[in-house]
Amino acid sequence: MMLSTVNRKFLISCCKTYRSVSSTKCFLSLETKNKYSDSEKLKILHTVNNSDSENLSRYDVAKSRIRKLSEWMKKYGKLTDISELENVDGFTEKTVEKFYKSILDGPKNVVNKIKGQILHPTLSESVRQNCRSVLSVYVTVNSVCWTLIDKANYELLEWKYHGIVYPEGKRLQINEILDIAWQISTKLPEADIYVMKAESTSLRAAGSDPNNPKVLSVNLQKAQMIAMMIALINTRNINVNRASEENTDKLNQKIYFLRSTLPYRLYGTLVGNERVSTDQTVEMLLEDAKKICPNNSHVYVNDSLISMFRSQKELQKDMLGHSLLLSLTFMDICIYMNQKSIAKLSKNGEK
């Protein structure tokens, strides 16, 4: 069959274009391969081949390209060479370079999507990855509550309420406050990370009478007790040998302070500037908490802890609820980096 002049010209044009694209692709692939060391190539391949879409979204790559990469890998299998990514639709030399650079630099902190500082001090990636347990401590004037969570299974291991009884009509001295702080601290289980809510830096009261002497006195006493508990927790298991040459000038901080409004905003227990009871919110959470969740989307709470919570009086339940919500907020945002929780706080315009 004879080809017309038009068809011959079209085929010649296609061949030229194909040869041009192929040679360019080959050149780009070689250039990509030569940019990285063997160890860097292994890290890139391991990350791309073994990360799901949610984990890949923490790197510098668009969601549409992640979707196309997933489709390509389902069809052709895992990447065997870093240059193969350029065969995936949507990945150019520039986008591949940005993507690989972000993998080598480490994942971006998705928590930064929430405006302002949410945690102090900053939680390093190594501490986040290596921690096995987290203890959240919720302190009020009349009680201390805590929750101990196992990171591996997102399981609530301990949930306690400890009431504080003060001598009637007596103002406590500093050594007496220390005694209370010591008694409470010895009851706290050990953990890799401790979390408390960030307290106000002012002792003044909210409302129409900020300089009320009684409120100022109570707030001062609470601040003193919290400071003592922080010191006692941070110095646990420290054996200082003065003859040692090790540098003990800097304390290794174990306690992190979460912005106090985050649990209220995330779980809807703050209406305007007023806190509402946590009872109903916690009950809803407990309904979904009776089974271990493999993807850590929610906490697991055993029947005995649920029964303990439901047997408490209203005030104790509310304090236990605040302790639990503080813990879950920290786990969701800072440990598991739950995208839905972070998106919710970002959408709400947390300030």
Contacts in CASP RR format, 6 or more apart in sequence:
PFRMAT RR
TARGET T0000
AUTHOR 0000-0000-0000
METHOD contacts of the structure
MODEL  1
MMLSTVNRKFLISCCKTYRSVSSTKCFLSLETKNKYSDSEKLKILHTVNN
SDSENLSRYDVAKSRIRKLSEWMKKYGKLTDISELENVDGFTEKTVEKFY
KSILDGPKNVVNKIKGQILHPTLSESVRQNCRSVLSVYVTVNSVCWTLID
KANYELLEWKYHGIVYPEGKRLQINEILDIAWQISTKLPEADIYVMKAES
TSLRAAGSDPNNPKVLSVNLQKAQMIAMMIALINTRNINVNRASEENTDK
LNQKIYFLRSTLPYRLYGTLVGNERVSTDQTVEMLLEDAKKICPNNSHVY
VNDSLISMFRSQKELQKDMLGHSLLLSLTFMDICIYMNQKSIAKLSKNGE
K
3 11 0 8 1.000
25 86 0 8 1.000
25 87 0 8 1.000
28 83 0 8 1.000
28 86 0 8 1.000
28 93 0 8 1.000
29 83 0 8 1.000
29 86 0 8 1.000
30 83 0 8 1.000
31 93 0 8 1.000
32 82 0 8 1.000
32 83 0 8 1.000
32 86 0 8 1.000
32 93 0 8 1.000
32 96 0 8 1.000
32 97 0 8 1.000
33 41 0 8 1.000
33 81 0 8 1.000
33 82 0 8 1.000
33 83 0 8 1.000
35 97 0 8 1.000
36 44 0 8 1.000
36 82 0 8 1.000
36 100 0 8 1.000
36 104 0 8 1.000
40 104 0 8 1.000
41 82 0 8 1.000
43 103 0 8 1.000
43 104 0 8 1.000
44 82 0 8 1.000
44 100 0 8 1.000
44 103 0 8 1.000
44 104 0 8 1.000
45 79 0 8 1.000
45 80 0 8 1.000
45 81 0 8 1.000
45 82 0 8 1.000
47 56 0 8 1.000
47 59 0 8 1.000
47 103 0 8 1.000
48 56 0 8 1.000
48 69 0 8 1.000
48 79 0 8 1.000
48 85 0 8 1.000
48 103 0 8 1.000
49 73 0 8 1.000
49 78 0 8 1.000
49 79 0 8 1.000
53 63 0 8 1.000
53 66 0 8 1.000
53 67 0 8 1.000
53 70 0 8 1.000
54 339 0 8 1.000
55 107 0 8 1.000
56 66 0 8 1.000
56 69 0 8 1.000
57 63 0 8 1.000
57 66 0 8 1.000
57 339 0 8 1.000
58 107 0 8 1.000
58 108 0 8 1.000
58 110 0 8 1.000
58 337 0 8 1.000
59 99 0 8 1.000
59 102 0 8 1.000
59 103 0 8 1.000
59 106 0 8 1.000
59 107 0 8 1.000
59 108 0 8 1.000
60 98 0 8 1.000
60 99 0 8 1.000
60 101 0 8 1.000
60 102 0 8 1.000
60 108 0 8 1.000
61 95 0 8 1.000
61 98 0 8 1.000
61 99 0 8 1.000
61 102 0 8 1.000
62 95 0 8 1.000
65 88 0 8 1.000
65 90 0 8 1.000
65 91 0 8 1.000
65 95 0 8 1.000
65 99 0 8 1.000
68 88 0 8 1.000
68 89 0 8 1.000
68 90 0 8 1.000
68 91 0 8 1.000
69 85 0 8 1.000
69 88 0 8 1.000
69 91 0 8 1.000
72 87 0 8 1.000
72 88 0 8 1.000
72 89 0 8 1.000
73 79 0 8 1.000
79 85 0 8 1.000
82 100 0 8 1.000
85 91 0 8 1.000
85 96 0 8 1.000
85 99 0 8 1.000
86 92 0 8 1.000
86 93 0 8 1.000
86 96 0 8 1.000
91 99 0 8 1.000
102 108 0 8 1.000
106 125 0 8 1.000
107 125 0 8 1.000
110 337 0 8 1.000
110 339 0 8 1.000
110 342 0 8 1.000
111 118 0 8 1.000
111 119 0 8 1.000
111 333 0 8 1.000
111 334 0 8 1.000
111 337 0 8 1.000
111 342 0 8 1.000
113 342 0 8 1.000
113 343 0 8 1.000
113 346 0 8 1.000
114 262 0 8 1.000
114 333 0 8 1.000
114 342 0 8 1.000
114 345 0 8 1.000
114 346 0 8 1.000
114 350 0 8 1.000
115 346 0 8 1.000
115 349 0 8 1.000
115 350 0 8 1.000
115 351 0 8 1.000
116 350 0 8 1.000
116 351 0 8 1.000
117 259 0 8 1.000
118 258 0 8 1.000
118 259 0 8 1.000
118 262 0 8 1.000
118 333 0 8 1.000
118 334 0 8 1.000
118 350 0 8 1.000
119 256 0 8 1.000
119 257 0 8 1.000
119 258 0 8 1.000
119 259 0 8 1.000
119 330 0 8 1.000
119 334 0 8 1.000
120 198 0 8 1.000
120 256 0 8 1.000
120 257 0 8 1.000
121 253 0 8 1.000
121 256 0 8 1.000
123 193 0 8 1.000
123 256 0 8 1.000
123 334 0 8 1.000
127 192 0 8 1.000
127 193 0 8 1.000
128 334 0 8 1.000
128 335 0 8 1.000
130 192 0 8 1.000
131 151 0 8 1.000
131 192 0 8 1.000
131 193 0 8 1.000
131 335 0 8 1.000
132 150 0 8 1.000
132 151 0 8 1.000
132 152 0 8 1.000
132 192 0 8 1.000
133 148 0 8 1.000
133 149 0 8 1.000
133 150 0 8 1.000
133 151 0 8 1.000
133 157 0 8 1.000
133 191 0 8 1.000
133 192 0 8 1.000
133 193 0 8 1.000
134 148 0 8 1.000
134 149 0 8 1.000
134 151 0 8 1.000
134 191 0 8 1.000
134 192 0 8 1.000
134 193 0 8 1.000
134 194 0 8 1.000
134 195 0 8 1.000
134 327 0 8 1.000
134 330 0 8 1.000
134 331 0 8 1.000
134 335 0 8 1.000
135 146 0 8 1.000
135 147 0 8 1.000
135 148 0 8 1.000
135 149 0 8 1.000
135 188 0 8 1.000
135 189 0 8 1.000
135 190 0 8 1.000
135 191 0 8 1.000
135 193 0 8 1.000
135 194 0 8 1.000
135 195 0 8 1.000
136 146 0 8 1.000
136 147 0 8 1.000
136 149 0 8 1.000
136 194 0 8 1.000
136 195 0 8 1.000
136 196 0 8 1.000
136 323 0 8 1.000
136 324 0 8 1.000
136 326 0 8 1.000
136 327 0 8 1.000
136 330 0 8 1.000
137 144 0 8 1.000
137 145 0 8 1.000
137 146 0 8 1.000
137 188 0 8 1.000
137 194 0 8 1.000
137 195 0 8 1.000
137 196 0 8 1.000
137 229 0 8 1.000
137 233 0 8 1.000
137 323 0 8 1.000
138 144 0 8 1.000
138 145 0 8 1.000
138 146 0 8 1.000
138 196 0 8 1.000
138 197 0 8 1.000
138 319 0 8 1.000
138 322 0 8 1.000
138 323 0 8 1.000
138 326 0 8 1.000
139 196 0 8 1.000
139 222 0 8 1.000
139 225 0 8 1.000
139 226 0 8 1.000
139 229 0 8 1.000
140 222 0 8 1.000
140 319 0 8 1.000
141 164 0 8 1.000
141 218 0 8 1.000
141 221 0 8 1.000
141 222 0 8 1.000
142 163 0 8 1.000
142 164 0 8 1.000
143 161 0 8 1.000
143 162 0 8 1.000
143 163 0 8 1.000
143 164 0 8 1.000
143 316 0 8 1.000
143 319 0 8 1.000
144 162 0 8 1.000
144 163 0 8 1.000
144 164 0 8 1.000
144 184 0 8 1.000
144 229 0 8 1.000
145 159 0 8 1.000
145 160 0 8 1.000
145 161 0 8 1.000
145 162 0 8 1.000
145 319 0 8 1.000
145 320 0 8 1.000
145 321 0 8 1.000
145 322 0 8 1.000
145 323 0 8 1.000
146 158 0 8 1.000
146 159 0 8 1.000
146 160 0 8 1.000
146 162 0 8 1.000
146 188 0 8 1.000
146 189 0 8 1.000
146 323 0 8 1.000
147 156 0 8 1.000
147 158 0 8 1.000
147 159 0 8 1.000
147 323 0 8 1.000
147 324 0 8 1.000
147 326 0 8 1.000
147 327 0 8 1.000
148 156 0 8 1.000
148 157 0 8 1.000
148 158 0 8 1.000
148 159 0 8 1.000
148 189 0 8 1.000
148 191 0 8 1.000
149 155 0 8 1.000
149 156 0 8 1.000
149 157 0 8 1.000
149 299 0 8 1.000
149 327 0 8 1.000
149 331 0 8 1.000
150 157 0 8 1.000
151 331 0 8 1.000
151 335 0 8 1.000
153 292 0 8 1.000
153 300 0 8 1.000
154 292 0 8 1.000
154 293 0 8 1.000
154 296 0 8 1.000
154 298 0 8 1.000
154 299 0 8 1.000
154 300 0 8 1.000
154 331 0 8 1.000
154 336 0 8 1.000
155 292 0 8 1.000
155 299 0 8 1.000
155 300 0 8 1.000
155 301 0 8 1.000
155 302 0 8 1.000
156 289 0 8 1.000
156 299 0 8 1.000
156 300 0 8 1.000
156 301 0 8 1.000
156 302 0 8 1.000
156 305 0 8 1.000
156 324 0 8 1.000
156 327 0 8 1.000
157 189 0 8 1.000
158 189 0 8 1.000
159 301 0 8 1.000
159 305 0 8 1.000
159 308 0 8 1.000
159 309 0 8 1.000
159 320 0 8 1.000
159 323 0 8 1.000
159 324 0 8 1.000
160 187 0 8 1.000
161 312 0 8 1.000
161 316 0 8 1.000
161 319 0 8 1.000
161 320 0 8 1.000
162 184 0 8 1.000
162 187 0 8 1.000
164 180 0 8 1.000
164 184 0 8 1.000
166 172 0 8 1.000
171 217 0 8 1.000
172 180 0 8 1.000
172 221 0 8 1.000
174 224 0 8 1.000
177 221 0 8 1.000
177 224 0 8 1.000
177 225 0 8 1.000
177 228 0 8 1.000
178 228 0 8 1.000
180 225 0 8 1.000
181 225 0 8 1.000
181 228 0 8 1.000
181 229 0 8 1.000
181 232 0 8 1.000
182 228 0 8 1.000
182 232 0 8 1.000
184 229 0 8 1.000
185 229 0 8 1.000
185 232 0 8 1.000
185 233 0 8 1.000
188 233 0 8 1.000
190 236 0 8 1.000
190 237 0 8 1.000
192 254 0 8 1.000
193 254 0 8 1.000
193 256 0 8 1.000
194 233 0 8 1.000
194 254 0 8 1.000
194 255 0 8 1.000
194 256 0 8 1.000
195 255 0 8 1.000
195 256 0 8 1.000
195 257 0 8 1.000
195 258 0 8 1.000
195 326 0 8 1.000
195 327 0 8 1.000
195 330 0 8 1.000
196 226 0 8 1.000
196 230 0 8 1.000
196 255 0 8 1.000
196 256 0 8 1.000
196 257 0 8 1.000
196 258 0 8 1.000
196 326 0 8 1.000
197 257 0 8 1.000
197 258 0 8 1.000
197 259 0 8 1.000
197 260 0 8 1.000
197 263 0 8 1.000
197 326 0 8 1.000
198 257 0 8 1.000
198 258 0 8 1.000
198 259 0 8 1.000
198 260 0 8 1.000
199 223 0 8 1.000
199 226 0 8 1.000
199 257 0 8 1.000
199 260 0 8 1.000
203 216 0 8 1.000
203 219 0 8 1.000
203 220 0 8 1.000
203 223 0 8 1.000
204 210 0 8 1.000
204 211 0 8 1.000
204 216 0 8 1.000
204 219 0 8 1.000
205 211 0 8 1.000
205 212 0 8 1.000
205 215 0 8 1.000
205 216 0 8 1.000
205 219 0 8 1.000
206 273 0 8 1.000
209 215 0 8 1.000
230 255 0 8 1.000
233 254 0 8 1.000
233 255 0 8 1.000
234 251 0 8 1.000
234 252 0 8 1.000
234 253 0 8 1.000
234 254 0 8 1.000
234 255 0 8 1.000
235 251 0 8 1.000
236 254 0 8 1.000
240 248 0 8 1.000
256 330 0 8 1.000
256 334 0 8 1.000
258 326 0 8 1.000
258 329 0 8 1.000
258 330 0 8 1.000
258 334 0 8 1.000
259 350 0 8 1.000
261 270 0 8 1.000
261 350 0 8 1.000
262 329 0 8 1.000
262 333 0 8 1.000
262 345 0 8 1.000
262 350 0 8 1.000
263 269 0 8 1.000
263 322 0 8 1.000
263 325 0 8 1.000
263 326 0 8 1.000
263 328 0 8 1.000
263 329 0 8 1.000
264 270 0 8 1.000
264 275 0 8 1.000
264 325 0 8 1.000
265 345 0 8 1.000
265 348 0 8 1.000
265 350 0 8 1.000
266 325 0 8 1.000
266 329 0 8 1.000
266 332 0 8 1.000
266 333 0 8 1.000
266 341 0 8 1.000
266 344 0 8 1.000
266 345 0 8 1.000
267 278 0 8 1.000
267 281 0 8 1.000
267 325 0 8 1.000
267 328 0 8 1.000
267 329 0 8 1.000
268 276 0 8 1.000
268 281 0 8 1.000
269 275 0 8 1.000
269 276 0 8 1.000
269 277 0 8 1.000
269 278 0 8 1.000
269 281 0 8 1.000
269 325 0 8 1.000
270 276 0 8 1.000
277 314 0 8 1.000
277 318 0 8 1.000
278 317 0 8 1.000
278 318 0 8 1.000
278 321 0 8 1.000
278 322 0 8 1.000
278 324 0 8 1.000
278 325 0 8 1.000
279 314 0 8 1.000
279 317 0 8 1.000
279 318 0 8 1.000
279 321 0 8 1.000
281 321 0 8 1.000
281 325 0 8 1.000
282 309 0 8 1.000
282 317 0 8 1.000
282 320 0 8 1.000
282 321 0 8 1.000
282 324 0 8 1.000
282 325 0 8 1.000
285 298 0 8 1.000
285 299 0 8 1.000
285 324 0 8 1.000
285 328 0 8 1.000
286 301 0 8 1.000
286 306 0 8 1.000
286 309 0 8 1.000
288 298 0 8 1.000
289 298 0 8 1.000
289 299 0 8 1.000
289 300 0 8 1.000
289 301 0 8 1.000
289 306 0 8 1.000
290 300 0 8 1.000
290 301 0 8 1.000
290 303 0 8 1.000
290 306 0 8 1.000
291 300 0 8 1.000
292 300 0 8 1.000
293 299 0 8 1.000
293 300 0 8 1.000
296 336 0 8 1.000
296 338 0 8 1.000
297 338 0 8 1.000
299 328 0 8 1.000
299 331 0 8 1.000
309 317 0 8 1.000
309 320 0 8 1.000
309 321 0 8 1.000
310 317 0 8 1.000
312 320 0 8 1.000
329 341 0 8 1.000
332 338 0 8 1.000
332 341 0 8 1.000
333 341 0 8 1.000
333 342 0 8 1.000
333 345 0 8 1.000
END
